[in-house]
Amino acid sequence: MSGVAIIKKLLNAATTTQVIAGVIPIGTTLPAIGITQISGKMRDTLAGSETIRLETERIQVTVVSKSYAEQKALLRTVRDACKAVERLFVLSSESVMCKSVIEEFIGPDFYDSEVVLYMQSVDFMVKYQRSI
């Protein structure tokens, strides 16, 4: 959850658009941004006795809007807000040291003509240190 929380903090500082940890629920006022974890890995060490471990998570950020232009502008805001960072984040349950946020892939454009919404996602690799 820390990768999602780190991205959420970065986005909340960069936009007034609603940012949701998890899938955007049906009926949410648009535009909206959803953040989900795709995968993750805690890096083990040979000794296994360290008190701090490095974790890597693939985080997907999905923007949903009412127009194509708004979708693209919102995606640009997301990409600009999530540039590589190294800083301490105080999350609700713990503090983690974010080592990097690196953009990976941008997904395709989606359009739903029945409800008229435009959607696109971008993936980030988030690396952080956590006390265990």
PyMOL commands that set and color helices and strands:
alter all, ss='L'
color gray80, all
select helices_A, chain A and resi 2-14+68-81
alter helices_A, ss='H'
color red, helices_A
select strands_A, chain A and resi 18-21+32-42+52-65+87-90+95-106+110-112+117-131
alter strands_A, ss='S'
color yellow, strands_A
deselect
rebuild
show_as cartoon
